[in-house]
Amino acid sequence: IRMKAALVAHGVAGMALPLEIVISNDGDVPIFYGESNSPYGIRVRVFDRLGRPVPYTAYGKAHLEMEPKTSRFVERQLASKASVRMNLNLMAYFDLTLSGEYTAEVQWIYWSNQGDWASAANAEKEKAHTLNIDVLKFQIDETN
């Protein structure tokens, strides 16, 4: 299983900033992942140049900080030898209105067996696997 993320090196405050993620299942069996608060089961954290977490936008807060009782959960399957491509607009989720240097950390959680997460009380008990990506550095410039 492979994951690759790509992000433009320079963005402009207030403009779309697409983060492209491709997940490939090179194995012989399907893998399962869930979508709930985070799109596609992807977890993205963004930090400023001092390492401080960048706050969510109102949209990001509504979608990434939902209470478990209000979130929806959708089970997805990635077939053997298949890939899925997704694009997330970081500007929609994070307050990137200030110019400067930023770092994005991308993480994806998946399960080997369908329904592994259903009986788990918390993340430590889940039979989950995590793919981490090297951090992605980018610059946000002021609007003209």
N, C-alpha and C positions, 0 to 999 in steps of 0.2 A: 504494500500500500504506500502510495506516494502522495505528497501534497506539495504544491508549488504556489507561491503567492508572488504577485507583482504589483508594483505601485509606481506611479510616475515620481521622478526625483524632485520636481518642483510643481507646486500647486498655487492657486491664487485664492486668497480669502474670499469666501462666499460663493465660489464656483465648485462644481462637482469634482470630487476626488475619488475616482474609481479604484477600488482594491479588487484585483482579479485573483481568484483562487481556483485551482484545478486540483481535484482529488481523483486519483487513479487507483483502481483495484486490479493489481497485476496477478492476484491469487486465483486459485481454482474454485473458490467458494464465495458466495455473496457476503457482504458485510452490511451491518445495519447501523443507522444513525437516526437521531431524533431531532426534530425541530420544535423548539418551544419558544422561550424568550429570545434566544439568539437565532438569527437566520441560518438555516442549514446546519445547525449545531456548531457553527463557527463562533469562537470567542476571540474578540479583538480588544486589545487594550492599547491606548495611545498615551504617550508621555511627552512632556515638553523637554527642552534641552537640559533642565535641571533634574529630570527624573520624576517630576510630579505628574500624577495622573491628570489627564485632560478631562474636564467635566463633560457630561453628556449634554446634548441639545435636549429640548423638550421631547422631540421625537425619539431620540436615543433613550432617554429616561423612561418613556412610556413603553418602549419595546425591549429594553435590556434590563430594566429593574422591576419588572412586573412581579407582583406577589405570586407565589406558586398556585394559590387558589384561583387566580384570574388568568393564568397563562394557559395556552392551549398546547397540546403535544401531538405531533404528527410523526408517525414512524415512516422512515424511508429505507429503501434497500438499494445498494449499489452492487449490481451484478458483477460476476467474474469477468475480468478483461474489459471492464467498462470505465468510463470517466464521467465526472460531472464538473461543469464549469459554472462558477457563480461570480457575480459582481456585486460588491457592496459599496455604496457611496459613503465614504468616511465622513464627509462634510455633513451628511444627514444625521449621523449618530453622535458626532463629537463636536464640541465648540472649537473650531479651528479658525476663528476670526482674527486671531493675532498672528502677525508675521513671526517667523522664527523657525528653528529646527525642531523636528519631532521624530519620535520613534514609535512604530507600531509593532506590537507583538501579536502573532496570529497563532491560534491553537484550535485543533479540531478533535472532537471526542467521538469515538465509534465503538460498537460492540461486536463481538465475534458471533454471537447467537441472538436470534430474534427474541425480544422480550426480556433480555438480561436485566434491563433497568426497571422492569415493572415491579419487582418485589424489593428493590433496594430502598432502604430508609434514607440513605445519604450517599454522597459521592464516594466516600471511603469504602462503602460496602458494594458499590457497583462493580461489575466485571468489565470495566471500561478500559479502552486503550486510548492513549493520547498521542497525537502527532503534533510536534512543535515545529515552527518554522524559525529560521534565523530572523532576527529583528530586521525590520525594514526602516531605513532612515529616509526622511523626506523634508523638504523645505516648503513653507508657506510664505508667499510674498503678499504684500499689500495690494489692494485693488488699485487700479490706475485712476 
